[in-house]
Amino acid sequence: MSEAQMLNEIKTDLNFLKEKMARIEVTVNEIDKDLHSKPNPEYVKKLNQIEKENSKVHFEDMDEFDKQFGL
């Protein structure tokens, strides 16, 4: 492999890694934003109501959970 081909391959790999790092940074920022956001007051109210009733609620999946809490 010639030096020019090797440098071109390194350049391609670096561009790939830069793109991946940018995607990771966006994802981490989204997760950070979600973790530091205040919960929906209606959601908290419903959770407190469930806790007071001391009843257990089971959901088949996240869609059912979201529908129950209006998310």
Predicted model as a PDB file, atoms N, CA, C, CB and O in Angstrom, pLDDT in the B-factor column:
MODEL        1                                                                  
ATOM      1  N   MET A   1       0.856  -1.174   0.000  1.00 83.00           N  
ATOM      2  CA  MET A   1       0.000   0.000   0.000  1.00 83.00           C  
ATOM      3  C   MET A   1       0.898   1.231   0.000  1.00 83.00           C  
ATOM      4  CB  MET A   1      -0.972   0.001   1.228  1.00 83.00           C  
ATOM      5  O   MET A   1       1.832   1.336   0.794  1.00 83.00           O  
ATOM      6  N   SER A   2       0.605   2.136  -0.883  1.00 94.00           N  
ATOM      7  CA  SER A   2       1.429   3.341  -0.976  1.00 94.00           C  
ATOM      8  C   SER A   2       1.097   4.287   0.176  1.00 94.00           C  
ATOM      9  CB  SER A   2       1.217   4.048  -2.339  1.00 94.00           C  
ATOM     10  O   SER A   2       0.065   4.165   0.837  1.00 94.00           O  
ATOM     11  N   GLU A   3       1.999   5.222   0.388  1.00 94.00           N  
ATOM     12  CA  GLU A   3       1.830   6.197   1.458  1.00 94.00           C  
ATOM     13  C   GLU A   3       0.584   7.046   1.233  1.00 94.00           C  
ATOM     14  CB  GLU A   3       3.066   7.091   1.563  1.00 94.00           C  
ATOM     15  O   GLU A   3      -0.131   7.364   2.184  1.00 94.00           O  
ATOM     16  N   ALA A   4       0.322   7.411  -0.006  1.00 92.00           N  
ATOM     17  CA  ALA A   4      -0.858   8.222  -0.342  1.00 92.00           C  
ATOM     18  C   ALA A   4      -2.146   7.457  -0.039  1.00 92.00           C  
ATOM     19  CB  ALA A   4      -0.824   8.634  -1.831  1.00 92.00           C  
ATOM     20  O   ALA A   4      -3.102   8.034   0.479  1.00 92.00           O  
ATOM     21  N   GLN A   5      -2.175   6.170  -0.359  1.00 95.00           N  
ATOM     22  CA  GLN A   5      -3.353   5.358  -0.075  1.00 95.00           C  
ATOM     23  C   GLN A   5      -3.573   5.237   1.436  1.00 95.00           C  
ATOM     24  CB  GLN A   5      -3.208   3.962  -0.709  1.00 95.00           C  
ATOM     25  O   GLN A   5      -4.703   5.318   1.919  1.00 95.00           O  
ATOM     26  N   MET A   6      -2.479   5.043   2.169  1.00 95.00           N  
ATOM     27  CA  MET A   6      -2.561   4.906   3.624  1.00 95.00           C  
ATOM     28  C   MET A   6      -3.079   6.203   4.254  1.00 95.00           C  
ATOM     29  CB  MET A   6      -1.178   4.537   4.213  1.00 95.00           C  
ATOM     30  O   MET A   6      -3.925   6.173   5.147  1.00 95.00           O  
ATOM     31  N   LEU A   7      -2.565   7.335   3.781  1.00 96.00           N  
ATOM     32  CA  LEU A   7      -3.022   8.625   4.311  1.00 96.00           C  
ATOM     33  C   LEU A   7      -4.500   8.861   3.984  1.00 96.00           C  
ATOM     34  CB  LEU A   7      -2.164   9.774   3.742  1.00 96.00           C  
ATOM     35  O   LEU A   7      -5.251   9.400   4.797  1.00 96.00           O  
ATOM     36  N   ASN A   8      -4.892   8.453   2.799  1.00 96.00           N  
ATOM     37  CA  ASN A   8      -6.296   8.594   2.404  1.00 96.00           C  
ATOM     38  C   ASN A   8      -7.193   7.725   3.285  1.00 96.00           C  
ATOM     39  CB  ASN A   8      -6.479   8.217   0.919  1.00 96.00           C  
ATOM     40  O   ASN A   8      -8.280   8.147   3.681  1.00 96.00           O  
ATOM     41  N   GLU A   9      -6.742   6.527   3.584  1.00 96.00           N  
ATOM     42  CA  GLU A   9      -7.491   5.622   4.449  1.00 96.00           C  
ATOM     43  C   GLU A   9      -7.586   6.192   5.870  1.00 96.00           C  
ATOM     44  CB  GLU A   9      -6.828   4.228   4.471  1.00 96.00           C  
ATOM     45  O   GLU A   9      -8.642   6.114   6.497  1.00 96.00           O  
ATOM     46  N   ILE A  10      -6.511   6.752   6.369  1.00 96.00           N  
ATOM     47  CA  ILE A  10      -6.512   7.383   7.692  1.00 96.00           C  
ATOM     48  C   ILE A  10      -7.487   8.555   7.713  1.00 96.00           C  
ATOM     49  CB  ILE A  10      -5.090   7.858   8.074  1.00 96.00           C  
ATOM     50  O   ILE A  10      -8.228   8.743   8.678  1.00 96.00           O  
ATOM     51  N   LYS A  11      -7.478   9.340   6.640  1.00 97.00           N  
ATOM     52  CA  LYS A  11      -8.393  10.475   6.542  1.00 97.00           C  
ATOM     53  C   LYS A  11      -9.841  10.006   6.576  1.00 97.00           C  
ATOM     54  CB  LYS A  11      -8.125  11.273   5.259  1.00 97.00           C  
ATOM     55  O   LYS A  11     -10.675  10.603   7.257  1.00 97.00           O  
ATOM     56  N   THR A  12     -10.140   8.944   5.849  1.00 97.00           N  
ATOM     57  CA  THR A  12     -11.495   8.384   5.821  1.00 97.00           C  
ATOM     58  C   THR A  12     -11.900   7.899   7.214  1.00 97.00           C  
ATOM     59  CB  THR A  12     -11.585   7.223   4.802  1.00 97.00           C  
ATOM     60  O   THR A  12     -13.012   8.158   7.673  1.00 97.00           O  
ATOM     61  N   ASP A  13     -10.992   7.202   7.870  1.00 97.00           N  
ATOM     62  CA  ASP A  13     -11.274   6.702   9.217  1.00 97.00           C  
ATOM     63  C   ASP A  13     -11.501   7.855  10.203  1.00 97.00           C  
ATOM     64  CB  ASP A  13     -10.117   5.812   9.705  1.00 97.00           C  
ATOM     65  O   ASP A  13     -12.399   7.781  11.042  1.00 97.00           O  
ATOM     66  N   LEU A  14     -10.715   8.891  10.109  1.00 98.00           N  
ATOM     67  CA  LEU A  14     -10.876  10.043  10.998  1.00 98.00           C  
ATOM     68  C   LEU A  14     -12.212  10.754  10.760  1.00 98.00           C  
ATOM     69  CB  LEU A  14      -9.718  11.027  10.802  1.00 98.00           C  
ATOM     70  O   LEU A  14     -12.869  11.174  11.712  1.00 98.00           O  
ATOM     71  N   ASN A  15     -12.604  10.886   9.520  1.00 97.00           N  
ATOM     72  CA  ASN A  15     -13.898  11.491   9.211  1.00 97.00           C  
ATOM     73  C   ASN A  15     -15.038  10.649   9.774  1.00 97.00           C  
ATOM     74  CB  ASN A  15     -14.063  11.661   7.693  1.00 97.00           C  
ATOM     75  O   ASN A  15     -16.009  11.190  10.302  1.00 97.00           O  
ATOM     76  N   PHE A  16     -14.923   9.337   9.664  1.00 97.00           N  
ATOM     77  CA  PHE A  16     -15.917   8.427  10.224  1.00 97.00           C  
ATOM     78  C   PHE A  16     -16.006   8.606  11.739  1.00 97.00           C  
ATOM     79  CB  PHE A  16     -15.570   6.964   9.876  1.00 97.00           C  
ATOM     80  O   PHE A  16     -17.101   8.698  12.294  1.00 97.00           O  
ATOM     81  N   LEU A  17     -14.852   8.655  12.403  1.00 98.00           N  
ATOM     82  CA  LEU A  17     -14.830   8.814  13.862  1.00 98.00           C  
ATOM     83  C   LEU A  17     -15.384  10.172  14.297  1.00 98.00           C  
ATOM     84  CB  LEU A  17     -13.404   8.647  14.387  1.00 98.00           C  
ATOM     85  O   LEU A  17     -16.071  10.265  15.314  1.00 98.00           O  
ATOM     86  N   LYS A  18     -15.089  11.214  13.536  1.00 98.00           N  
ATOM     87  CA  LYS A  18     -15.640  12.538  13.848  1.00 98.00           C  
ATOM     88  C   LYS A  18     -17.161  12.516  13.772  1.00 98.00           C  
ATOM     89  CB  LYS A  18     -15.077  13.603  12.885  1.00 98.00           C  
ATOM     90  O   LYS A  18     -17.838  13.089  14.625  1.00 98.00           O  
ATOM     91  N   GLU A  19     -17.692  11.859  12.759  1.00 97.00           N  
ATOM     92  CA  GLU A  19     -19.138  11.768  12.595  1.00 97.00           C  
ATOM     93  C   GLU A  19     -19.767  10.995  13.754  1.00 97.00           C  
ATOM     94  CB  GLU A  19     -19.485  11.097  11.257  1.00 97.00           C  
ATOM     95  O   GLU A  19     -20.800  11.399  14.289  1.00 97.00           O  
ATOM     96  N   LYS A  20     -19.147   9.896  14.134  1.00 98.00           N  
ATOM     97  CA  LYS A  20     -19.653   9.097  15.256  1.00 98.00           C  
ATOM     98  C   LYS A  20     -19.614   9.895  16.555  1.00 98.00           C  
ATOM     99  CB  LYS A  20     -18.836   7.804  15.407  1.00 98.00           C  
ATOM    100  O   LYS A  20     -20.559   9.841  17.341  1.00 98.00           O  
ATOM    101  N   MET A  21     -18.543  10.625  16.785  1.00 98.00           N  
ATOM    102  CA  MET A  21     -18.414  11.442  17.998  1.00 98.00           C  
ATOM    103  C   MET A  21     -19.490  12.527  18.033  1.00 98.00           C  
ATOM    104  CB  MET A  21     -17.009  12.082  18.073  1.00 98.00           C  
ATOM    105  O   MET A  21     -20.035  12.824  19.096  1.00 98.00           O  
ATOM    106  N   ALA A  22     -19.792  13.104  16.904  1.00 97.00           N  
ATOM    107  CA  ALA A  22     -20.833  14.137  16.842  1.00 97.00           C  
ATOM    108  C   ALA A  22     -22.190  13.535  17.197  1.00 97.00           C  
ATOM    109  CB  ALA A  22     -20.882  14.784  15.433  1.00 97.00           C  
ATOM    110  O   ALA A  22     -22.973  14.146  17.924  1.00 97.00           O  
ATOM    111  N   ARG A  23     -22.466  12.343  16.687  1.00 97.00           N  
ATOM    112  CA  ARG A  23     -23.733  11.670  17.004  1.00 97.00           C  
ATOM    113  C   ARG A  23     -23.798  11.327  18.488  1.00 97.00           C  
ATOM    114  CB  ARG A  23     -23.900  10.390  16.153  1.00 97.00           C  
ATOM    115  O   ARG A  23     -24.839  11.504  19.120  1.00 97.00           O  
ATOM    116  N   ILE A  24     -22.709  10.844  19.040  1.00 97.00           N  
ATOM    117  CA  ILE A  24     -22.665  10.508  20.460  1.00 97.00           C  
ATOM    118  C   ILE A  24     -22.895  11.759  21.298  1.00 97.00           C  
ATOM    119  CB  ILE A  24     -21.316   9.852  20.828  1.00 97.00           C  
ATOM    120  O   ILE A  24     -23.627  11.717  22.287  1.00 97.00           O  
ATOM    121  N   GLU A  25     -22.285  12.856  20.916  1.00 97.00           N  
ATOM    122  CA  GLU A  25     -22.451  14.112  21.655  1.00 97.00           C  
ATOM    123  C   GLU A  25     -23.914  14.567  21.645  1.00 97.00           C  
ATOM    124  CB  GLU A  25     -21.551  15.210  21.053  1.00 97.00           C  
ATOM    125  O   GLU A  25     -24.425  15.022  22.668  1.00 97.00           O  
ATOM    126  N   VAL A  26     -24.581  14.449  20.512  1.00 97.00           N  
ATOM    127  CA  VAL A  26     -25.998  14.818  20.421  1.00 97.00           C  
ATOM    128  C   VAL A  26     -26.825  13.924  21.348  1.00 97.00           C  
ATOM    129  CB  VAL A  26     -26.507  14.703  18.951  1.00 97.00           C  
ATOM    130  O   VAL A  26     -27.687  14.408  22.082  1.00 97.00           O  
ATOM    131  N   THR A  27     -26.560  12.634  21.309  1.00 96.00           N  
ATOM    132  CA  THR A  27     -27.302  11.693  22.151  1.00 96.00           C  
ATOM    133  C   THR A  27     -27.080  11.976  23.627  1.00 96.00           C  
ATOM    134  CB  THR A  27     -26.894  10.260  21.832  1.00 96.00           C  
ATOM    135  O   THR A  27     -28.035  11.981  24.404  1.00 96.00           O  
ATOM    136  N   VAL A  28     -25.850  12.208  24.021  1.00 97.00           N  
ATOM    137  CA  VAL A  28     -25.546  12.506  25.417  1.00 97.00           C  
ATOM    138  C   VAL A  28     -26.235  13.797  25.851  1.00 97.00           C  
ATOM    139  CB  VAL A  28     -24.025  12.614  25.628  1.00 97.00           C  
ATOM    140  O   VAL A  28     -26.758  13.870  26.963  1.00 97.00           O  
ATOM    141  N   ASN A  29     -26.243  14.805  25.002  1.00 95.00           N  
ATOM    142  CA  ASN A  29     -26.914  16.064  25.329  1.00 95.00           C  
ATOM    143  C   ASN A  29     -28.418  15.862  25.491  1.00 95.00           C  
ATOM    144  CB  ASN A  29     -26.640  17.112  24.245  1.00 95.00           C  
ATOM    145  O   ASN A  29     -29.027  16.466  26.374  1.00 95.00           O  
ATOM    146  N   GLU A  30     -29.023  15.024  24.653  1.00 94.00           N  
ATOM    147  CA  GLU A  30     -30.452  14.735  24.769  1.00 94.00           C  
ATOM    148  C   GLU A  30     -30.747  14.009  26.079  1.00 94.00           C  
ATOM    149  CB  GLU A  30     -30.932  13.892  23.573  1.00 94.00           C  
ATOM    150  O   GLU A  30     -31.720  14.329  26.761  1.00 94.00           O  
ATOM    151  N   ILE A  31     -29.919  13.042  26.428  1.00 94.00           N  
ATOM    152  CA  ILE A  31     -30.094  12.310  27.685  1.00 94.00           C  
ATOM    153  C   ILE A  31     -29.936  13.257  28.866  1.00 94.00           C  
ATOM    154  CB  ILE A  31     -29.080  11.146  27.790  1.00 94.00           C  
ATOM    155  O   ILE A  31     -30.726  13.213  29.809  1.00 94.00           O  
ATOM    156  N   ASP A  32     -28.928  14.109  28.819  1.00 93.00           N  
ATOM    157  CA  ASP A  32     -28.692  15.080  29.893  1.00 93.00           C  
ATOM    158  C   ASP A  32     -29.889  16.012  30.048  1.00 93.00           C  
ATOM    159  CB  ASP A  32     -27.416  15.899  29.614  1.00 93.00           C  
ATOM    160  O   ASP A  32     -30.311  16.313  31.165  1.00 93.00           O  
ATOM    161  N   LYS A  33     -30.429  16.462  28.930  1.00 92.00           N  
ATOM    162  CA  LYS A  33     -31.597  17.350  28.953  1.00 92.00           C  
ATOM    163  C   LYS A  33     -32.787  16.648  29.607  1.00 92.00           C  
ATOM    164  CB  LYS A  33     -31.965  17.805  27.519  1.00 92.00           C  
ATOM    165  O   LYS A  33     -33.488  17.238  30.429  1.00 92.00           O  
ATOM    166  N   ASP A  34     -33.012  15.374  29.234  1.00 88.00           N  
ATOM    167  CA  ASP A  34     -34.117  14.615  29.817  1.00 88.00           C  
ATOM    168  C   ASP A  34     -33.931  14.401  31.315  1.00 88.00           C  
ATOM    169  CB  ASP A  34     -34.257  13.272  29.118  1.00 88.00           C  
ATOM    170  O   ASP A  34     -34.890  14.488  32.081  1.00 88.00           O  
ATOM    171  N   LEU A  35     -32.720  14.126  31.726  1.00 88.00           N  
ATOM    172  CA  LEU A  35     -32.453  13.876  33.147  1.00 88.00           C  
ATOM    173  C   LEU A  35     -32.638  15.118  34.002  1.00 88.00           C  
ATOM    174  CB  LEU A  35     -31.049  13.348  33.326  1.00 88.00           C  
ATOM    175  O   LEU A  35     -33.011  15.009  35.170  1.00 88.00           O  
ATOM    176  N   HIS A  36     -32.388  16.284  33.449  1.00 89.00           N  
ATOM    177  CA  HIS A  36     -32.454  17.516  34.227  1.00 89.00           C  
ATOM    178  C   HIS A  36     -33.747  18.303  34.019  1.00 89.00           C  
ATOM    179  CB  HIS A  36     -31.287  18.384  33.883  1.00 89.00           C  
ATOM    180  O   HIS A  36     -33.895  19.408  34.540  1.00 89.00           O  
ATOM    181  N   SER A  37     -34.678  17.736  33.260  1.00 87.00           N  
ATOM    182  CA  SER A  37     -35.939  18.439  33.060  1.00 87.00           C  
ATOM    183  C   SER A  37     -36.884  18.131  34.215  1.00 87.00           C  
ATOM    184  CB  SER A  37     -36.581  18.045  31.708  1.00 87.00           C  
ATOM    185  O   SER A  37     -36.782  17.085  34.856  1.00 87.00           O  
ATOM    186  N   LYS A  38     -37.798  19.051  34.468  1.00 86.00           N  
ATOM    187  CA  LYS A  38     -38.775  18.842  35.535  1.00 86.00           C  
ATOM    188  C   LYS A  38     -39.873  17.927  35.017  1.00 86.00           C  
ATOM    189  CB  LYS A  38     -39.367  20.196  36.033  1.00 86.00           C  
ATOM    190  O   LYS A  38     -40.269  18.023  33.856  1.00 86.00           O  
ATOM    191  N   PRO A  39     -40.371  17.032  35.882  1.00 84.00           N  
ATOM    192  CA  PRO A  39     -41.432  16.125  35.432  1.00 84.00           C  
ATOM    193  C   PRO A  39     -42.744  16.868  35.222  1.00 84.00           C  
ATOM    194  CB  PRO A  39     -41.632  14.994  36.442  1.00 84.00           C  
ATOM    195  O   PRO A  39     -42.994  17.916  35.816  1.00 84.00           O  
ATOM    196  N   ASN A  40     -43.551  16.306  34.379  1.00 85.00           N  
ATOM    197  CA  ASN A  40     -44.876  16.830  34.096  1.00 85.00           C  
ATOM    198  C   ASN A  40     -45.695  16.777  35.397  1.00 85.00           C  
ATOM    199  CB  ASN A  40     -45.574  16.017  32.940  1.00 85.00           C  
ATOM    200  O   ASN A  40     -45.823  15.705  35.989  1.00 85.00           O  
ATOM    201  N   PRO A  41     -46.253  17.911  35.855  1.00 88.00           N  
ATOM    202  CA  PRO A  41     -47.011  17.923  37.108  1.00 88.00           C  
ATOM    203  C   PRO A  41     -48.185  16.936  37.114  1.00 88.00           C  
ATOM    204  CB  PRO A  41     -47.527  19.318  37.374  1.00 88.00           C  
ATOM    205  O   PRO A  41     -48.484  16.331  38.143  1.00 88.00           O  
ATOM    206  N   GLU A  42     -48.844  16.777  35.969  1.00 88.00           N  
ATOM    207  CA  GLU A  42     -49.949  15.815  35.889  1.00 88.00           C  
ATOM    208  C   GLU A  42     -49.446  14.387  36.103  1.00 88.00           C  
ATOM    209  CB  GLU A  42     -50.662  15.925  34.526  1.00 88.00           C  
ATOM    210  O   GLU A  42     -50.109  13.574  36.748  1.00 88.00           O  
ATOM    211  N   TYR A  43     -48.283  14.099  35.561  1.00 85.00           N  
ATOM    212  CA  TYR A  43     -47.664  12.779  35.731  1.00 85.00           C  
ATOM    213  C   TYR A  43     -47.378  12.521  37.205  1.00 85.00           C  
ATOM    214  CB  TYR A  43     -46.357  12.672  34.903  1.00 85.00           C  
ATOM    215  O   TYR A  43     -47.665  11.437  37.714  1.00 85.00           O  
ATOM    216  N   VAL A  44     -46.819  13.503  37.889  1.00 87.00           N  
ATOM    217  CA  VAL A  44     -46.497  13.368  39.314  1.00 87.00           C  
ATOM    218  C   VAL A  44     -47.783  13.192  40.119  1.00 87.00           C  
ATOM    219  CB  VAL A  44     -45.702  14.606  39.823  1.00 87.00           C  
ATOM    220  O   VAL A  44     -47.832  12.380  41.043  1.00 87.00           O  
ATOM    221  N   LYS A  45     -48.815  13.944  39.771  1.00 89.00           N  
ATOM    222  CA  LYS A  45     -50.100  13.853  40.458  1.00 89.00           C  
ATOM    223  C   LYS A  45     -50.679  12.443  40.337  1.00 89.00           C  
ATOM    224  CB  LYS A  45     -51.089  14.887  39.887  1.00 89.00           C  
ATOM    225  O   LYS A  45     -51.152  11.871  41.319  1.00 89.00           O  
ATOM    226  N   LYS A  46     -50.637  11.889  39.125  1.00 85.00           N  
ATOM    227  CA  LYS A  46     -51.164  10.539  38.917  1.00 85.00           C  
ATOM    228  C   LYS A  46     -50.332   9.496  39.658  1.00 85.00           C  
ATOM    229  CB  LYS A  46     -51.202  10.209  37.424  1.00 85.00           C  
ATOM    230  O   LYS A  46     -50.882   8.548  40.218  1.00 85.00           O  
ATOM    231  N   LEU A  47     -49.021   9.665  39.665  1.00 83.00           N  
ATOM    232  CA  LEU A  47     -48.168   8.718  40.395  1.00 83.00           C  
ATOM    233  C   LEU A  47     -48.448   8.775  41.891  1.00 83.00           C  
ATOM    234  CB  LEU A  47     -46.682   9.013  40.128  1.00 83.00           C  
ATOM    235  O   LEU A  47     -48.483   7.741  42.557  1.00 83.00           O  
ATOM    236  N   ASN A  48     -48.649   9.981  42.422  1.00 85.00           N  
ATOM    237  CA  ASN A  48     -48.979  10.122  43.846  1.00 85.00           C  
ATOM    238  C   ASN A  48     -50.318   9.465  44.157  1.00 85.00           C  
ATOM    239  CB  ASN A  48     -49.014  11.610  44.250  1.00 85.00           C  
ATOM    240  O   ASN A  48     -50.474   8.839  45.205  1.00 85.00           O  
ATOM    241  N   GLN A  49     -51.274   9.600  43.264  1.00 84.00           N  
ATOM    242  CA  GLN A  49     -52.580   8.982  43.439  1.00 84.00           C  
ATOM    243  C   GLN A  49     -52.439   7.458  43.482  1.00 84.00           C  
ATOM    244  CB  GLN A  49     -53.539   9.407  42.305  1.00 84.00           C  
ATOM    245  O   GLN A  49     -53.046   6.803  44.329  1.00 84.00           O  
ATOM    246  N   ILE A  50     -51.662   6.908  42.595  1.00 79.00           N  
ATOM    247  CA  ILE A  50     -51.426   5.458  42.569  1.00 79.00           C  
ATOM    248  C   ILE A  50     -50.772   5.022  43.878  1.00 79.00           C  
ATOM    249  CB  ILE A  50     -50.533   5.061  41.353  1.00 79.00           C  
ATOM    250  O   ILE A  50     -51.151   4.004  44.458  1.00 79.00           O  
ATOM    251  N   GLU A  51     -49.800   5.786  44.334  1.00 77.00           N  
ATOM    252  CA  GLU A  51     -49.100   5.456  45.566  1.00 77.00           C  
ATOM    253  C   GLU A  51     -50.053   5.477  46.763  1.00 77.00           C  
ATOM    254  CB  GLU A  51     -47.942   6.429  45.794  1.00 77.00           C  
ATOM    255  O   GLU A  51     -49.985   4.595  47.619  1.00 77.00           O  
ATOM    256  N   LYS A  52     -50.935   6.468  46.832  1.00 80.00           N  
ATOM    257  CA  LYS A  52     -51.901   6.568  47.923  1.00 80.00           C  
ATOM    258  C   LYS A  52     -52.870   5.392  47.925  1.00 80.00           C  
ATOM    259  CB  LYS A  52     -52.674   7.874  47.823  1.00 80.00           C  
ATOM    260  O   LYS A  52     -53.243   4.881  48.981  1.00 80.00           O  
ATOM    261  N   GLU A  53     -53.266   4.975  46.742  1.00 78.00           N  
ATOM    262  CA  GLU A  53     -54.188   3.849  46.632  1.00 78.00           C  
ATOM    263  C   GLU A  53     -53.489   2.525  46.928  1.00 78.00           C  
ATOM    264  CB  GLU A  53     -54.811   3.811  45.240  1.00 78.00           C  
ATOM    265  O   GLU A  53     -54.135   1.494  47.114  1.00 78.00           O  
ATOM    266  N   ASN A  54     -52.170   2.570  46.968  1.00 68.00           N  
ATOM    267  CA  ASN A  54     -51.357   1.385  47.216  1.00 68.00           C  
ATOM    268  C   ASN A  54     -51.732   0.256  46.250  1.00 68.00           C  
ATOM    269  CB  ASN A  54     -51.523   0.920  48.672  1.00 68.00           C  
ATOM    270  O   ASN A  54     -51.734  -0.916  46.625  1.00 68.00           O  
ATOM    271  N   SER A  55     -52.040   0.614  45.039  1.00 64.00           N  
ATOM    272  CA  SER A  55     -52.366  -0.392  44.037  1.00 64.00           C  
ATOM    273  C   SER A  55     -51.212  -0.509  43.045  1.00 64.00           C  
ATOM    274  CB  SER A  55     -53.689  -0.038  43.305  1.00 64.00           C  
ATOM    275  O   SER A  55     -50.513   0.457  42.740  1.00 64.00           O  
ATOM    276  N   LYS A  56     -51.053  -1.688  42.576  1.00 71.00           N  
ATOM    277  CA  LYS A  56     -49.998  -1.923  41.600  1.00 71.00           C  
ATOM    278  C   LYS A  56     -50.595  -1.843  40.204  1.00 71.00           C  
ATOM    279  CB  LYS A  56     -49.312  -3.298  41.833  1.00 71.00           C  
ATOM    280  O   LYS A  56     -51.674  -2.372  39.939  1.00 71.00           O  
ATOM    281  N   VAL A  57     -49.883  -1.183  39.336  1.00 71.00           N  
ATOM    282  CA  VAL A  57     -50.340  -1.037  37.963  1.00 71.00           C  
ATOM    283  C   VAL A  57     -49.313  -1.709  37.058  1.00 71.00           C  
ATOM    284  CB  VAL A  57     -50.540   0.471  37.581  1.00 71.00           C  
ATOM    285  O   VAL A  57     -48.108  -1.488  37.181  1.00 71.00           O  
ATOM    286  N   HIS A  58     -49.814  -2.520  36.161  1.00 77.00           N  
ATOM    287  CA  HIS A  58     -48.929  -3.222  35.230  1.00 77.00           C  
ATOM    288  C   HIS A  58     -49.272  -2.796  33.810  1.00 77.00           C  
ATOM    289  CB  HIS A  58     -49.053  -4.770  35.389  1.00 77.00           C  
ATOM    290  O   HIS A  58     -50.443  -2.695  33.442  1.00 77.00           O  
ATOM    291  N   PHE A  59     -48.253  -2.553  33.037  1.00 81.00           N  
ATOM    292  CA  PHE A  59     -48.427  -2.137  31.653  1.00 81.00           C  
ATOM    293  C   PHE A  59     -47.790  -3.175  30.746  1.00 81.00           C  
ATOM    294  CB  PHE A  59     -47.813  -0.735  31.406  1.00 81.00           C  
ATOM    295  O   PHE A  59     -46.744  -3.746  31.055  1.00 81.00           O  
ATOM    296  N   GLU A  60     -48.441  -3.398  29.634  1.00 82.00           N  
ATOM    297  CA  GLU A  60     -47.917  -4.362  28.652  1.00 82.00           C  
ATOM    298  C   GLU A  60     -46.640  -3.841  27.999  1.00 82.00           C  
ATOM    299  CB  GLU A  60     -48.974  -4.660  27.573  1.00 82.00           C  
ATOM    300  O   GLU A  60     -45.697  -4.595  27.758  1.00 82.00           O  
ATOM    301  N   ASP A  61     -46.628  -2.527  27.715  1.00 85.00           N  
ATOM    302  CA  ASP A  61     -45.476  -1.932  27.052  1.00 85.00           C  
ATOM    303  C   ASP A  61     -45.458  -0.429  27.309  1.00 85.00           C  
ATOM    304  CB  ASP A  61     -45.501  -2.227  25.533  1.00 85.00           C  
ATOM    305  O   ASP A  61     -46.349   0.104  27.970  1.00 85.00           O  
ATOM    306  N   MET A  62     -44.447   0.245  26.788  1.00 86.00           N  
ATOM    307  CA  MET A  62     -44.292   1.684  27.016  1.00 86.00           C  
ATOM    308  C   MET A  62     -45.415   2.480  26.352  1.00 86.00           C  
ATOM    309  CB  MET A  62     -42.934   2.159  26.491  1.00 86.00           C  
ATOM    310  O   MET A  62     -45.779   3.547  26.848  1.00 86.00           O  
ATOM    311  N   ASP A  63     -45.963   2.000  25.263  1.00 87.00           N  
ATOM    312  CA  ASP A  63     -47.073   2.690  24.606  1.00 87.00           C  
ATOM    313  C   ASP A  63     -48.287   2.765  25.529  1.00 87.00           C  
ATOM    314  CB  ASP A  63     -47.447   1.980  23.295  1.00 87.00           C  
ATOM    315  O   ASP A  63     -48.950   3.799  25.619  1.00 87.00           O  
ATOM    316  N   GLU A  64     -48.566   1.659  26.209  1.00 86.00           N  
ATOM    317  CA  GLU A  64     -49.680   1.619  27.154  1.00 86.00           C  
ATOM    318  C   GLU A  64     -49.417   2.562  28.329  1.00 86.00           C  
ATOM    319  CB  GLU A  64     -49.909   0.178  27.661  1.00 86.00           C  
ATOM    320  O   GLU A  64     -50.326   3.254  28.788  1.00 86.00           O  
ATOM    321  N   PHE A  65     -48.182   2.587  28.813  1.00 84.00           N  
ATOM    322  CA  PHE A  65     -47.790   3.495  29.893  1.00 84.00           C  
ATOM    323  C   PHE A  65     -47.982   4.954  29.462  1.00 84.00           C  
ATOM    324  CB  PHE A  65     -46.317   3.245  30.304  1.00 84.00           C  
ATOM    325  O   PHE A  65     -48.554   5.760  30.196  1.00 84.00           O  
ATOM    326  N   ASP A  66     -47.499   5.273  28.270  1.00 83.00           N  
ATOM    327  CA  ASP A  66     -47.620   6.646  27.751  1.00 83.00           C  
ATOM    328  C   ASP A  66     -49.093   7.036  27.603  1.00 83.00           C  
ATOM    329  CB  ASP A  66     -46.891   6.779  26.384  1.00 83.00           C  
ATOM    330  O   ASP A  66     -49.473   8.164  27.916  1.00 83.00           O  
ATOM    331  N   LYS A  67     -49.918   6.104  27.128  1.00 83.00           N  
ATOM    332  CA  LYS A  67     -51.336   6.396  26.951  1.00 83.00           C  
ATOM    333  C   LYS A  67     -52.000   6.642  28.315  1.00 83.00           C  
ATOM    334  CB  LYS A  67     -52.040   5.233  26.202  1.00 83.00           C  
ATOM    335  O   LYS A  67     -52.826   7.546  28.444  1.00 83.00           O  
ATOM    336  N   GLN A  68     -51.649   5.859  29.311  1.00 80.00           N  
ATOM    337  CA  GLN A  68     -52.223   6.001  30.640  1.00 80.00           C  
ATOM    338  C   GLN A  68     -51.910   7.373  31.239  1.00 80.00           C  
ATOM    339  CB  GLN A  68     -51.705   4.898  31.555  1.00 80.00           C  
ATOM    340  O   GLN A  68     -52.759   7.979  31.894  1.00 80.00           O  
ATOM    341  N   PHE A  69     -50.697   7.854  31.013  1.00 78.00           N  
ATOM    342  CA  PHE A  69     -50.265   9.105  31.623  1.00 78.00           C  
ATOM    343  C   PHE A  69     -50.311  10.292  30.658  1.00 78.00           C  
ATOM    344  CB  PHE A  69     -48.870   8.948  32.159  1.00 78.00           C  
ATOM    345  O   PHE A  69     -49.851  11.384  30.991  1.00 78.00           O  
ATOM    346  N   GLY A  70     -50.851  10.082  29.500  1.00 73.00           N  
ATOM    347  CA  GLY A  70     -51.038  11.179  28.558  1.00 73.00           C  
ATOM    348  C   GLY A  70     -49.752  11.766  28.025  1.00 73.00           C  
ATOM    349  O   GLY A  70     -49.659  12.973  27.804  1.00 73.00           O  
ATOM    350  N   LEU A  71     -48.761  10.920  27.818  1.00 67.00           N  
ATOM    351  CA  LEU A  71     -47.471  11.412  27.307  1.00 67.00           C  
ATOM    352  C   LEU A  71     -47.424  11.322  25.807  1.00 67.00           C  
ATOM    353  CB  LEU A  71     -46.307  10.626  27.910  1.00 67.00           C  
ATOM    354  O   LEU A  71     -46.419  11.690  25.198  1.00 67.00           O  
TER     355      LEU A  71                                                      
ENDMDL                                                                          
END                                                                             
